[in-house]
């Protein structure tokens, strides 16, 4: 009974979200509550919800302050000199320009926002690509690959969702993937270089002006460049070393960053308000997910679903479940939105894996190497994909045909390296 109710709950959630009948926040609150009432849990669900929200509270705090921190760093213009330096070094060689566009997209995506990455990287390089007679589809492909691979970072949406769904520290999920992700990023740069090399046969304009558009802004703090860079490096270094919990790191980093760069109280309020929309949207989803996870786990639905799945999954497949999740994670971006996948599908897969003696964290790692990471900039289920193709003037079909094979390749490279170093077991 509970297994059937659980599957019905997830199918209903997937339908409502993917068919855009309701928002993910509403669906993840209402659907499990109705299922809980049908299952006869009544007021017990209040305790389930409270426990679920409590389990993801620190992840939500980390996300809030990470977004505010990197948002402040972007406001101050910290990345602009780096980007302009890269653009200057690129010259008018298509191979170097393509390489530079990947590198810039990686740097800009440190804030974890696909939209801001595309809004900065595409306008910076589009005139250069046009003047060098390079294909706009190449720019769209390269920026998508760079942003997608960078989206695996601990404060990226997929990684945060996976950590939340599995109720594990984000560092436990991400840190073993550092080396595989570095291989993925190197692969992006290599692919970008060779895509640019293919463009060399086109007619090249020697008059290409390669410089990031300079917009006058009172928010920029060029005199504090090295202090801000030091703050970023220190924060990321402490995060990777796991000396302090991620939420503590970014709370402190944000407080220092906003105090140093914007000591005026009104300026501080304006900077927080400027990034509040992105913060509130994601955090509301996280806490709604806490409601969903709390009821699904507290009621026993996930456990019963996993037991039912074990009965129907051959042992030969079950023993290699993380591998199969890793193989399918990138294509899954075309079928599932991130909320449905991470909060609906991943917990069932993770619990199922434990019945085969596999640590559930491996399912999370396998999922984030492709699902809405390398796969998000080609998925029709994300708004930022349409922003990317809109800015470059490339139609969705052409973008997908060019980018999906490379995105899948990078996902496979990350998976293979993960298997080799033991971050994911076969």
C-alpha positions as CSV (number, residue, x, y, z in Angstrom):
1,X,0.0,0.0,0.0
2,X,2.7,2.5,1.0
3,X,4.9,1.6,-1.9
4,X,2.0,2.2,-4.4
5,X,1.1,5.4,-2.6
6,X,4.7,6.6,-2.8
7,X,5.0,5.9,-6.5
8,X,1.7,7.6,-7.1
9,X,3.0,10.6,-5.2
10,X,6.2,10.9,-7.2
11,X,4.3,10.4,-10.5
12,X,1.8,13.1,-9.5
13,X,4.6,15.4,-8.6
14,X,6.4,14.8,-11.9
15,X,3.3,15.4,-13.9
16,X,2.3,18.6,-12.1
17,X,5.7,20.1,-12.3
18,X,6.7,19.0,-15.8
19,X,3.3,19.8,-17.3
20,X,3.5,23.2,-15.6
21,X,0.2,22.7,-13.8
22,X,1.7,24.2,-10.6
23,X,5.0,25.5,-9.3
24,X,7.5,23.1,-7.8
25,X,7.2,24.8,-4.4
26,X,3.4,24.3,-4.3
27,X,3.6,20.7,-5.6
28,X,6.2,19.6,-3.1
29,X,4.0,20.9,-0.2
30,X,0.5,19.9,-1.3
31,X,1.1,16.5,-3.0
32,X,2.8,14.7,-0.1
33,X,0.4,16.2,2.4
34,X,-2.5,14.7,0.4
35,X,-0.7,11.4,0.1
36,X,-0.1,11.4,3.9
37,X,-3.7,12.0,4.6
38,X,-4.7,9.1,2.2
39,X,-2.2,7.0,4.1
40,X,-3.8,7.8,7.4
41,X,-1.0,9.8,9.0
42,X,-3.0,12.9,9.9
43,X,-1.3,15.2,12.4
44,X,1.8,13.0,12.5
45,X,2.8,14.8,9.3
46,X,3.5,18.0,11.2
47,X,6.4,16.2,12.9
48,X,7.5,14.6,9.6
49,X,7.6,18.1,8.0
50,X,9.5,19.6,10.9
51,X,12.1,16.9,10.8
52,X,12.4,17.2,7.0
53,X,13.0,21.0,7.2
54,X,15.5,20.6,10.0
55,X,17.5,18.1,8.0
56,X,18.1,20.6,5.2
57,X,18.3,23.8,7.2
58,X,22.1,24.1,7.1
59,X,22.1,23.5,3.3
60,X,19.6,26.3,2.8
61,X,21.7,28.7,4.9
62,X,24.8,27.8,2.9
63,X,23.0,28.5,-0.3
64,X,21.7,31.9,0.9
65,X,25.1,33.2,1.9
66,X,27.0,31.6,-1.0
67,X,24.8,33.4,-3.5
68,X,25.0,36.7,-1.6
69,X,28.8,36.3,-1.3
70,X,29.5,35.6,-5.0
71,X,26.8,38.2,-6.0
72,X,28.8,40.8,-4.0
73,X,32.0,39.7,-5.7
74,X,30.4,40.2,-9.1
75,X,29.0,43.6,-8.1
76,X,32.4,44.8,-7.1
77,X,33.8,44.0,-10.6
78,X,36.3,41.6,-9.1
79,X,36.1,39.3,-12.1
80,X,36.3,42.1,-14.8
81,X,40.1,42.6,-14.9
82,X,40.6,38.8,-15.1
83,X,38.1,38.5,-17.9
84,X,39.6,41.4,-19.8
85,X,43.1,40.0,-19.4
86,X,41.9,36.7,-20.9
87,X,40.2,38.5,-23.7
88,X,43.3,40.5,-24.5
89,X,45.5,37.4,-24.6
90,X,43.0,35.7,-27.0
91,X,43.9,38.0,-29.8
92,X,42.2,37.3,-33.1
93,X,43.0,33.6,-33.3
94,X,39.7,31.6,-33.3
95,X,41.2,28.8,-31.4
96,X,42.4,31.1,-28.6
97,X,39.2,33.0,-28.7
98,X,37.2,29.8,-28.3
99,X,39.5,28.7,-25.4
100,X,39.1,32.1,-23.8
101,X,35.3,32.0,-24.0
102,X,35.3,28.7,-22.1
103,X,37.6,30.1,-19.5
104,X,35.6,33.2,-19.0
105,X,32.3,31.3,-18.7
106,X,33.9,29.1,-16.0
107,X,35.0,32.1,-14.0
108,X,31.7,33.9,-14.3
109,X,29.8,30.8,-13.3
110,X,31.4,30.8,-9.9
111,X,28.2,32.3,-8.6
112,X,26.3,29.2,-9.8
113,X,23.8,31.2,-11.9
114,X,23.4,30.1,-15.5
115,X,21.5,33.3,-16.4
116,X,24.2,35.6,-15.2
117,X,26.9,33.5,-16.9
118,X,25.1,33.8,-20.2
119,X,24.4,37.5,-19.7
120,X,28.0,38.3,-19.2
121,X,29.9,35.8,-21.3
122,X,27.8,35.9,-24.5
123,X,27.7,39.7,-24.9
124,X,31.4,39.8,-24.2
125,X,32.3,37.4,-27.0
126,X,29.5,37.7,-29.5
127,X,31.0,40.7,-31.3
128,X,34.4,38.9,-31.4
129,X,32.9,35.8,-32.9
130,X,31.0,37.8,-35.5
131,X,34.0,39.8,-36.5
132,X,36.1,36.7,-36.8
133,X,33.4,35.0,-38.8
134,X,33.1,32.3,-36.2
135,X,29.8,30.4,-35.8
136,X,27.5,31.6,-33.1
137,X,26.5,28.0,-32.4
138,X,30.2,27.4,-31.4
139,X,29.9,30.1,-28.8
140,X,26.6,28.8,-27.5
141,X,28.1,25.3,-27.3
142,X,31.3,26.3,-25.5
143,X,29.7,28.5,-23.0
144,X,27.1,25.8,-22.3
145,X,29.7,23.2,-21.7
146,X,31.7,25.5,-19.4
147,X,28.7,26.6,-17.3
148,X,27.3,23.1,-17.2
149,X,30.5,21.5,-15.8
150,X,31.0,24.3,-13.3
151,X,27.4,23.8,-12.1
152,X,28.6,20.8,-10.2
153,X,30.2,23.1,-7.6
154,X,29.0,22.7,-4.0
155,X,26.8,25.8,-4.2
156,X,25.3,24.8,-7.6
157,X,21.6,24.0,-7.7
158,X,22.0,20.2,-8.5
159,X,24.6,19.5,-5.8
160,X,22.6,21.4,-3.2
161,X,19.5,19.5,-4.2
162,X,21.2,16.1,-4.1
163,X,22.8,16.9,-0.7
164,X,19.4,18.0,0.6
165,X,17.5,15.0,-0.8
166,X,20.0,12.6,0.7
167,X,20.4,14.6,3.9
168,X,24.2,14.6,3.8
169,X,26.8,17.4,4.0
170,X,27.5,18.9,0.6
171,X,31.2,18.5,1.1
172,X,30.8,14.7,1.6
173,X,29.0,14.7,-1.8
174,X,31.3,17.0,-3.7
175,X,34.9,16.7,-2.4
176,X,35.5,13.2,-3.8
177,X,34.5,14.6,-7.2
178,X,37.1,17.4,-7.2
179,X,39.6,15.5,-9.4
180,X,36.9,14.2,-11.8
181,X,35.4,17.7,-12.2
182,X,38.9,19.1,-12.9
183,X,39.2,16.5,-15.7
184,X,35.8,17.6,-16.9
185,X,36.9,21.3,-17.0
186,X,40.1,20.5,-18.8
187,X,38.1,18.5,-21.3
188,X,35.9,21.5,-21.9
189,X,38.9,23.7,-22.6
190,X,40.3,21.1,-25.0
191,X,37.0,20.8,-26.8
192,X,36.7,24.6,-27.0
193,X,40.2,24.9,-28.5
194,X,39.5,22.3,-31.2
195,X,36.1,23.8,-32.0
196,X,37.9,27.1,-32.4
197,X,40.6,25.5,-34.5
198,X,37.9,24.3,-36.9
199,X,36.9,28.0,-37.4
200,X,40.4,29.1,-38.6
201,X,39.4,28.3,-42.2
202,X,36.8,31.1,-42.1
203,X,37.6,34.6,-43.2
204,X,39.1,36.5,-40.2
205,X,38.7,40.1,-39.5
206,X,41.9,41.6,-38.1
207,X,39.9,44.5,-36.6
208,X,38.3,42.5,-33.9
209,X,38.0,44.5,-30.7
210,X,38.4,42.1,-27.8
211,X,37.4,43.6,-24.6
212,X,34.6,43.2,-22.1
213,X,32.0,45.9,-22.4
214,X,32.8,48.5,-19.8
215,X,29.8,49.7,-18.0
216,X,30.3,52.5,-15.6
217,X,29.2,51.4,-12.2
218,X,29.5,53.0,-8.8
219,X,29.4,49.5,-7.3
220,X,32.8,48.5,-8.5
221,X,35.7,48.4,-6.1
222,X,39.0,48.1,-8.2
223,X,41.2,49.2,-5.3
224,X,40.0,46.2,-3.3
225,X,40.6,43.7,-6.1
226,X,43.4,41.7,-4.4
227,X,41.5,41.7,-1.1
228,X,38.4,40.3,-2.8
229,X,40.4,37.7,-4.7
230,X,42.1,36.6,-1.5
231,X,38.7,36.3,0.2
232,X,37.4,34.1,-2.7
233,X,40.5,31.9,-2.7
234,X,40.4,31.5,1.1
235,X,36.7,30.7,1.2
236,X,36.9,28.1,-1.5
237,X,40.1,26.6,0.0
238,X,38.5,26.3,3.5
239,X,35.4,24.8,1.9
240,X,37.3,22.1,0.1
241,X,39.5,21.3,3.1
242,X,36.3,20.9,5.2
243,X,37.9,22.7,8.2
244,X,34.5,24.5,8.8
245,X,31.0,23.6,7.7
246,X,30.0,25.3,4.4
247,X,27.2,27.4,5.9
248,X,29.6,28.9,8.4
249,X,32.2,29.6,5.8
250,X,29.9,31.6,3.5
251,X,28.2,33.4,6.4
252,X,31.6,34.7,7.5
253,X,32.8,35.4,3.9
254,X,29.6,37.3,3.1
255,X,29.8,39.4,6.2
256,X,33.5,40.3,5.5
257,X,32.8,41.0,1.8
258,X,29.9,43.3,2.2
259,X,31.5,45.2,5.2
260,X,34.7,45.8,3.3
261,X,33.2,46.7,0.0
262,X,30.0,48.5,1.1
263,X,30.4,49.9,4.6
264,X,27.4,52.2,4.2
265,X,24.3,50.5,5.6
266,X,22.1,51.7,2.8
267,X,24.5,50.3,0.2
268,X,24.5,47.0,2.1
269,X,20.7,46.8,2.1
270,X,20.6,47.6,-1.7
271,X,23.1,44.8,-2.5
272,X,21.2,42.3,-0.4
273,X,17.9,43.3,-2.1
274,X,19.5,43.0,-5.5
275,X,20.2,39.3,-5.0
276,X,17.2,38.6,-2.9
277,X,15.0,37.3,-5.7
278,X,17.5,34.5,-6.7
279,X,17.9,33.6,-3.0
280,X,14.2,33.4,-2.1
281,X,13.3,31.4,-5.1
282,X,15.8,28.6,-4.4
283,X,15.5,28.6,-0.7
284,X,11.7,28.3,-0.9
285,X,12.2,25.3,-3.1
286,X,14.6,23.8,-0.6
287,X,12.3,24.2,2.3
288,X,9.4,22.9,0.3
289,X,11.6,19.9,-0.5
290,X,12.1,19.5,3.2
291,X,8.3,19.1,3.6
292,X,8.2,16.5,0.7
293,X,11.2,14.5,2.0
294,X,10.1,14.6,5.6
295,X,6.7,13.2,4.7
296,X,8.0,10.6,2.2
297,X,10.6,9.3,4.7
298,X,8.7,9.8,7.9
299,X,5.7,7.9,6.6
300,X,7.9,5.0,5.3
301,X,6.9,5.5,1.7
302,X,10.5,5.8,0.4
303,X,11.6,2.6,2.2
304,X,8.6,0.6,0.9
305,X,9.2,1.9,-2.6
306,X,12.9,0.9,-2.4
307,X,11.9,-2.6,-1.2
308,X,9.5,-2.9,-4.1
309,X,12.2,-1.7,-6.5
310,X,14.7,-4.2,-5.2
311,X,12.3,-7.1,-6.0
312,X,12.2,-6.0,-9.6
313,X,15.8,-4.9,-10.3
314,X,18.1,-7.8,-11.2
315,X,21.0,-8.1,-8.8
316,X,23.4,-7.8,-11.8
317,X,22.1,-4.3,-12.3
318,X,21.5,-3.4,-8.7
319,X,25.2,-3.9,-7.8
320,X,26.1,-1.4,-10.5
321,X,23.4,1.1,-9.8
322,X,25.6,4.2,-9.4
323,X,27.3,3.4,-12.7
324,X,23.9,3.2,-14.5
325,X,22.8,6.4,-12.8
326,X,26.0,8.1,-14.0
327,X,25.5,6.9,-17.6
328,X,21.9,8.2,-17.7
329,X,22.3,11.4,-15.6
330,X,23.1,13.8,-18.5
331,X,20.2,12.5,-20.8
332,X,17.9,12.7,-17.8
333,X,18.2,16.4,-17.9
334,X,16.0,16.3,-21.1
335,X,13.3,14.4,-19.2
336,X,13.3,15.6,-15.6
337,X,13.4,19.1,-14.1
338,X,16.0,19.3,-11.3
339,X,13.4,19.4,-8.5
340,X,11.5,16.4,-9.6
341,X,14.6,14.4,-10.2
342,X,16.6,15.2,-7.1
343,X,13.7,15.3,-4.6
344,X,11.5,12.6,-6.2
345,X,13.7,10.1,-8.0
346,X,17.1,10.3,-6.3
347,X,15.9,9.3,-2.7
348,X,14.3,6.2,-4.1
349,X,17.4,5.2,-6.1
350,X,19.6,5.9,-3.1
351,X,17.5,3.9,-0.7
352,X,17.4,1.1,-3.3
353,X,21.2,1.2,-3.6
354,X,21.6,0.6,0.1
355,X,19.7,-2.7,-0.3
356,X,22.5,-3.8,-2.6
357,X,25.2,-2.7,-0.1
358,X,26.0,0.6,-1.9
359,X,26.5,3.8,0.0
360,X,23.6,6.1,-1.0
361,X,26.0,9.1,-1.4
362,X,27.3,7.4,-4.6
363,X,23.9,7.8,-6.2
364,X,24.1,11.5,-5.4
365,X,27.6,11.8,-7.0
366,X,26.5,9.8,-10.0
367,X,23.5,12.1,-10.5
368,X,25.3,15.4,-10.3
369,X,27.8,14.5,-12.9
370,X,25.2,15.1,-15.6
371,X,21.6,15.8,-14.4
372,X,21.1,19.5,-14.8
373,X,24.9,20.1,-14.6
374,X,26.4,19.3,-18.0
375,X,22.8,18.8,-19.1
376,X,21.2,22.0,-17.9
377,X,22.2,24.3,-20.8
378,X,20.6,22.0,-23.4
379,X,17.5,21.1,-21.5
380,X,14.2,22.6,-22.6
381,X,13.1,22.4,-19.0
382,X,15.3,25.3,-17.9
383,X,14.7,28.9,-18.7
384,X,18.4,29.7,-18.9
385,X,18.7,27.4,-22.0
386,X,16.4,29.8,-23.9
387,X,18.3,32.8,-22.6
388,X,21.5,31.2,-24.0
389,X,20.0,30.5,-27.5
390,X,18.2,33.9,-27.5
391,X,21.4,35.8,-26.8
392,X,23.4,33.9,-29.5
393,X,20.5,33.7,-32.0
394,X,20.8,30.0,-32.4
395,X,17.7,27.8,-32.5
396,X,17.2,25.1,-29.9
397,X,17.5,22.2,-32.2
398,X,20.8,23.3,-33.7
399,X,22.2,24.0,-30.2
400,X,21.1,20.6,-28.9
401,X,22.5,18.7,-31.9
402,X,25.9,20.4,-31.5
403,X,26.2,20.5,-27.7
404,X,24.6,17.3,-26.5
405,X,27.3,14.9,-27.8
406,X,30.0,17.0,-26.1
407,X,28.0,17.4,-22.9
408,X,27.5,13.7,-22.8
409,X,31.2,13.0,-23.5
410,X,32.2,15.3,-20.6
411,X,29.8,13.6,-18.3
412,X,31.3,10.2,-19.3
413,X,34.8,11.5,-18.7
414,X,33.9,12.7,-15.2
415,X,32.2,9.3,-14.5
416,X,35.2,7.3,-15.7
417,X,37.6,9.3,-13.6
418,X,35.2,8.9,-10.6
419,X,35.3,5.2,-11.1
420,X,39.1,5.1,-11.4
421,X,39.6,7.0,-8.1
422,X,36.8,5.2,-6.3
423,X,34.5,8.2,-5.8
424,X,31.9,6.0,-7.5
425,X,32.1,2.2,-7.5
426,X,31.3,-0.1,-10.3
